[in-house]
Each structure stands twice: as C-alpha cells, then as structure tokens.
Amino acid sequence: MQNHDADTPPAPPHAQPPRGINHVVLNVRDLEVSHRFWTEIVGFRCVAELKQVPGRRRPKMRFYSGLDAHGGVTHHDLALAEAPRAEGAAREPWDLMPSHVGLNHVAIAWPDRESWLKQLAFLRDKGVPFHRRVNHGMTHSVYISDPDGHGIEVLYELPRQVWETDIDAAQNYAEQLPTEGDEALVDRTDYPVFKGTPRPVP
C-alpha cells in the first residue's frame, strides 16, 4: 500500500482525460531544408533553437509556433530534430495506409475557411502536390507531405453543430475530391449535419 503525504492526492481509479496534444516532434534529415518548408510553405514561426552546451550531447533542434486562440504565439506546437544517422535513408512517399509503423500524419488547422482557401492557393502556387482532398464530416482537408515524407493534413474545422451530436457518423463520412486543377480549390459550404443517424460513406 502506498503512503501519501497531505499534498499528494491518492491515485484515481481511471486515467484523467488530457486537454489535447500539446506539440509534435518530427525527426528530419536536414534541419535547414525542413525549416524552410515548415516556415515558408506551411507558415509556422520559429520561436526557439536548442542551444548546444559543452560536455552535453543535445540534438540539433528548433521549435515552431502557430497562433493560439487569441492570435498570439504558443511556446511551440511543432519541433524539428535533425537525425543525421537517417541521412542516407530513402524517403518513402506518404500514404494514408503505409506498410510501416510510426507517425501517419500531423493535422494543422487554419483559423477559418477563408484563410484555409488562401493557404491552398498558396500551396498550389508553390508547386506542393495534393495527395488527397477530402471533405470529412468535421473538417475539410487537403493532405500534403514535407521534405521527409511526413504526412500533413491542412484543414479547417466545420461548425460544431455539424458534427458534435454524432462524432462517429462525422468521422465515417468522407467525400473524395479532385487533387489537381481548379476543382481542387473549390469548397462547398452545404455541410451535411450529423444528428445521430449514421450516414453512408459516398
């Protein structure tokens, strides 16, 4: 039996639900190449770099922030760590159903539909391929990948009233859309609303 002092609460019977994922760290082959992609193409701001300390082994690492709910920076949403031993490894193209374990993709939300559409036009102008273009039941999304093949879901969230009463049905809805040409930049707003009756996947 464990002893607890006055300031230590007893262990609860169940895990406590987290608020959400705080940040993601990606191992990359070339920090400079990835830095340019995540800042110049995706739009993150570099807010810190891990300082090297004599006598200590530390990774070559930078930290990046998007905008918080009030339009300010966070301490970091993303970090990149250079993995020099992976330098010679072949890059595999991103796939939603890969043949290996590990990170599938990172989902990054833009504040609203208008900023998301502008970002899609920017990505297309920079020659970034769209791997998938999907209207989910809770987001509208485009899937791209970074220089190391990490999948990135570029999204905006639909209004809560669309999906909150039946998250399962919203998660199972997926409308596949074109990934090339002007059609890939068209976004309809006649969102289906999920109210407890599961909808078939088109």
C-alpha positions, 0 to 999 in steps of 0.5 A, spaced: 500 500 500 502 506 498 503 512 503 501 519 501 503 525 504 497 531 505 499 534 498 499 528 494 492 526 492 491 518 492 491 515 485 484 515 481 481 509 479 481 511 471 486 515 467 484 523 467 482 525 460 488 530 457 486 537 454 489 535 447 496 534 444 500 539 446 506 539 440 509 534 435 516 532 434 518 530 427 525 527 426 528 530 419 534 529 415 536 536 414 534 541 419 535 547 414 531 544 408 525 542 413 525 549 416 524 552 410 518 548 408 515 548 415 516 556 415 515 558 408 510 553 405 506 551 411 507 558 415 509 556 422 514 561 426 520 559 429 520 561 436 526 557 439 533 553 437 536 548 442 542 551 444 548 546 444 552 546 451 559 543 452 560 536 455 552 535 453 550 531 447 543 535 445 540 534 438 540 539 433 533 542 434 528 548 433 521 549 435 515 552 431 509 556 433 502 557 430 497 562 433 493 560 439 486 562 440 487 569 441 492 570 435 498 570 439 504 565 439 504 558 443 511 556 446 511 551 440 506 546 437 511 543 432 519 541 433 524 539 428 530 534 430 535 533 425 537 525 425 543 525 421 544 517 422 537 517 417 541 521 412 542 516 407 535 513 408 530 513 402 524 517 403 518 513 402 512 517 399 506 518 404 500 514 404 494 514 408 495 506 409 503 505 409 506 498 410 510 501 416 509 503 423 510 510 426 507 517 425 501 517 419 500 524 419 500 531 423 493 535 422 494 543 422 488 547 422 487 554 419 483 559 423 477 559 418 475 557 411 477 563 408 484 563 410 484 555 409 482 557 401 488 562 401 493 557 404 491 552 398 492 557 393 498 558 396 500 551 396 498 550 389 502 556 387 508 553 390 508 547 386 506 542 393 502 536 390 495 534 393 495 527 395 488 527 397 482 532 398 477 530 402 471 533 405 470 529 412 464 530 416 468 535 421 473 538 417 475 539 410 482 537 408 487 537 403 493 532 405 500 534 403 507 531 405 514 535 407 521 534 405 521 527 409 515 524 407 511 526 413 504 526 412 500 533 413 493 534 413 491 542 412 484 543 414 479 547 417 474 545 422 466 545 420 461 548 425 460 544 431 453 543 430 455 539 424 458 534 427 458 534 435 451 530 436 454 524 432 462 524 432 462 517 429 457 518 423 462 525 422 468 521 422 465 515 417 463 520 412 468 522 407 467 525 400 473 524 395 475 530 391 479 532 385 487 533 387 489 537 381 486 543 377 481 548 379 476 543 382 481 542 387 480 549 390 473 549 390 469 548 397 462 547 398 459 550 404 452 545 404 455 541 410 451 535 411 449 535 419 450 529 423 444 528 428 445 521 430 443 517 424 449 514 421 450 516 414 453 512 408 460 513 406 459 516 398 
